[in-house]
Amino acid sequence: MKEFDYIIIGGGCAGLSLAYELETHNKLKDKTLAIIEPRLDYKRDKTWSFWKTTSHNFEDCVKKSWDNFSINISNKTKFLECNKLPYQSIDSGLFYKKINSTLKQNHNIKFYKNINEVKLNNSLIFNSVPSIDSKENKLWQHFKGIEIETANDVFDEKIMNLMDFDCPQRNSVHFFYTLPYSKNKALVETTWLSKMNNDLEMDYDEQLKDYIENHLNIKNYKINYKENGAVPLFYPSNINEKNKINIGTAGHMTRLSTGYTFLNIQDHSRYLRENINNIDKIRRYEIKKKYQFLDKIFLRVLSNHAKQMPNIFFKIFDNSPETVIKFLSNKSNIFQDLLIILKMPKWLFIKALLK
């Protein structure tokens, strides 16, 4: 078995982002890297979407960007602008192709299917595989999305629908999400925030069919692509060891109240690259403590008062779009934090705080 200076466990978004960051800044010119990834080939399997609050390396992988969005509950809709902080959607197929074509040019980088194929003792390990014992009694953001193509032009591609709560909630928090890529193509996603203990929530195909045909009133369409997944709205129990640094979801880079992870991964990758030569002396990178605290309270309310959450999410957007976007993207200042907090139902959150 061969030894490497660096080993990345998991060649998904976090692992590849870090490898690309190191490679494009010449940190692997005289160092060796092994990436452990069991998949047989890379193909489009995810869509990563986020508000562009910071720069990133993958503008050429953005499938679509929107300057306008909407959010709605039953009988009420808000239309908002976000031209200063556009909402971007990255095609994972383009992302994989870009990174892998770059990494293949460096002979110091090798891919392996199994961790048993390399020696671990003397390597600095970056682990992106979260350690999760059970889904029981823990909140998840779970979803299924399909990209549909319609026979006629039915979408306004200039505005995306961030959250549509006008749908069955089933004692959880449920919304649909529509990203129109063109006038006749869109990603439509059913999303749940729940403990995943109700099998009715998992009937994703039926939910999507009903929403597209009876809510969007689209009868004639074909499905070009499908994706599904589950994001933990809690921190996995991965422990940082002397020669191991957790990254991605394993490294607590998911914002628990939103599920947003992509830009946090890019910020973390940049931080690791900048400090790679004295990695054992730096502090552990993490999402700011204030967001961890506020998210804990928010998710406690969500867990105990699911029926009120559509109105709570809707009310958050009574603030300016910039305030909300920066808060959701953990880039807000204390004044913006206060504006968000003041929109919350006080008694519910005070009770959650005291528990």
N, C-alpha and C positions, 0 to 999 in steps of 0.2 A: 504494500500500500504506500501511496505517495504522500509526502507532507506538503502543506501549503502555508503561506504566510497568513492568508485570510480564507475563511470558509463561510459561505452564506447558505444557511439552511432554508430552503424554500425559494424557488425562482418565480414568484408571483410579482405583484405590484411593488411591494416593499423591497424584496431582494433584488429585483432587476433595477429599480430606481437607484439603490445604493451602488450597485455595480457600475451603472452608467455614470453616476456622479464621480466615482473614483477614477474610472477609465478616462473620461473626457477632461479631467484635471490632472492627468499624468501621474496619478498615485499608484498605478499598476505597471509602470514602466520597468521597475526593478523588483516588483513584488509579484507573488503568485496568488491566484484566487481560484477556489473551487466553488461551484454553485451546485447544490444538491436539489434536484427537481425531478420527481418521478414521471411527470407527464411525457407522453411519447412525442407530441408535437405541440407547437403554439398556434392557436387560432383564436379568433374573436370569441370571448366567453363572458365578458363583463362590459359594463358602461360605467365609467367614473365621472360623476358630475359634481360641480362645486362652483362657488362664487370666486371669481378671480381677484382675490385680495392681495396676493403676492405673485411675483413672477415665477415661472417654472420652465423646465427644459422641453416641454412637449406641446408647444403651440402648433407644431405641424401635425400633431395627432388629434387636434380638436376637430370633431366631426361637425359641430355647430355651436354657435355662441348667440345668446339672446340678451337684448337690452330691456326687455319687458317681460313681466310675468303676472300671473294671477293666482289668487287663493280664494277658495269658496267653501261655504257651508250651505246648508239648505236655505234657499231664497236670498242669499247674500253673496256678493262677489266683490273682491277688491282687485283693481287693476293698478299695477305699480311699475315704475321705471327703475332700471338699474344700469344705466348706460356707463356710469363711472366704475361700476363693479359688475361686469357682465357675468352671466351664468354660462359656464362652459361644459361641454360634454365630450369626453375623450373615448375614442374607439380603442378597445384593448388590442384588437388585431393590428392596428397601426402602431400602437405603443410597443407591442412585442417585436414587430418587424424592425422598427427603428433601432431598438436597443440591441437585439440579437445580431443584426448586421454589423453594428459597431463592435460588440464584444468579440465576434468571431475573428476580427482583424488582429487581436492580441493573443499570441500563442501562450501567454502566461495565464490565460483564463480557460478553465476546463469545466465542462458540465458532467455531472454524474447522476445516476438514477437513485442510488442508495448511499446512505451515509457510511455504511460499512466498507465502502470502497476507498475511503481516505482515512488518514491518521488525524486524530483530533488533539492529541496531547499538547503540542507546541504551537497550535494555531490560535489566532484571534477569531472567534466565532460570532457571527451575526445571525441570530435566530428569528425567523419570521413566522414560525409555526406556533400558534397559540395553544396553551395547555388548558383545556376545558374539560372538566369532569362530567358535568351533566347539564342539560337544559332545564332541569326541573326548578320551578320557582324563581327563574331569572328572566329578566326582560330581554327580548330580542327584537331587532328590526328584520323581519323576514318578508320576502317579496318574490314575485315573478313578473317579468316584463316580456313583451313581444313587440318586435318591429313589424308594423303592418304597412302594406302598400295598397292604396285604394285605386279604384278604376277612374274616379273623378277627383278633381282638386277640391279638397274639403277642409284642409287645415290652413290656419294663418301662421305661417312659419316664423313670423316676427315676434310671437309671444308664446311662452311656455306656461303650462299650468303646474305650479309647484305642488299644490295640495288641493284635492277635491274631496271634501268630507261628506258630500251628499251621496252616501252609500251606506249599506248595512254595517253597523258597528259590532254587533254580536258581543256586547259587553267588553270589547277591547277598543283599541284606537286603530281605525282603518281609513285609508285614503287612496285615491288614484292619482297618478302622476303622468303627465303627457308632455313629451318632448317632440315637437314637430320639426323634423329635419328638412322638409320641403312641403309643398302644397299637397302632396299625395303620399308622403311617408312620415311615420311617427313612431316613437317608442312609447307604448302605453304600459304602465306598470301598476299592479295592485300591491299595496304595501301595508303591513300590519306592525304595530308596536304592541307586543303581547308576550306572555310567558310560554307560548306555543303548546298549550295544553288543551286546545280545542280543535279537533280534527276538521270542523267545518271551515276554519280559517284557511286550511291547506287546499281547499278546492279552487285553486288559482285559475285553472283553465275556464271553469264555469263562470267565475267572477269576471274575468276579462271579456269573455264572450258577451255576457249580459251588459257590461258597461259599454262596450264598443257599439253593440247593436241597438241597445235601448236608451242609453244615455247620450252617447255621441251621435246616435242615429246613423251609423255607418253599416250598411248591409252587405255591400259588395267590396270585399278586401281579401288579400292573401297575406299569409304570415311568412316573412323572410328570415326571421331570426328569433331565438328564444334565449332567455337567461333567467336564472333564479339563484337565490342565495339567502343567507341569514347572517346578520351582523350582531355580535353580542353587545348589548347595552350595559355592560359591566366589564370590569377589567379582568382578563385572564390571569391565572395564578403563576405565570412564568416568573422565576426568580433570576435576577441578574447575578451571575457568578463571575469569578475573577477574570476568566478568559472568554466570557460570553456576554454579548449585549443583545437584548431583545429589540426588535424593530417591528414596524407595522402594527397590526392589531395586538400581536404578542408584546410589543413594547409600549402599549397603551396610547397609541397614536389615533385611536378613534375617539371623536368627540361624542360622549355618551348620550347627550340629549338630541343629537341630530344624525349620528351615524357617519358624518363626514370624516374622511380619513386621508384622501389623496394628497391634499396640500400639506397636511401635517407630516406625511411620509416624506414629501420633498424637502420640507424645512429640516426634518431630522437627518435626512441623507446629507444635506449641505453641512449641517453641524458636525456630523461624523467625519466627513471629508476634510473640513477645515482643521479638525483636531486629531486626525488619524495618527500623527507622529507622536502625540503624547496622550493617547486615548485613556491610559490608566490613571491619569491625573485630573481629568475633567469631571464635572458634575454630570449626573444622569440627566439627559434631556427629557422634558415632560411638558405636557399641556399645563398652563398656569394653574396654580392651586385654586384661584378664585372660580375658574370654570369647573373644576372638579367638585368644589363645594356646591356651587349653584346647580350643577347637573344632578347631584345627589338629591337635592331637595326637589327639583323639578320631576325627576323620575319617581320619587316617592309619591308625589301628587298624581302622576300619571297612573301609577300602579293602583292607587286607592280610589281614584275619581275619574275613571276612563271616560264616562259619559260627558264630562265637562271639558274634556281636552280639545275637541274641535273648536269650541268657542274660545278657549284659552289661546290656542295657536292663532286663530283668526284675530284676536284682540292684540296679540304681540305686534301685528302689522299695522296697528294704529300709529306706531312710530314711523319715522322716515325710513325708507328702504335702506339707506346707508347705515343707519343705527342698527337695524335688525340684522342686516347681512354681516356687519362686522362682529356683532355679538355671536351669531351662529357660527362664524368662522374663527372664533377666539382671537379677534384682532381689535376688540372694543376698548375704549378708555372708561374710566370710572363714571364719567358723566353719562355715557351711553348705557352702561350697565344699570345705572339708576333709572333711566328712562324705561328700560325693559321691565325692571322689577316693579315700577309703579303701575304698570299695566296689568299686573297679575292680581287675581282675587286674593286679597290680603289674608283673610282668615284661613283659607285652605293652605296657603304656604306657611303661615305662622304655625299651624298645627303640625305640618310636616317637619318644620324646623325643630319643634320641641320633642318630636318622637325619638 
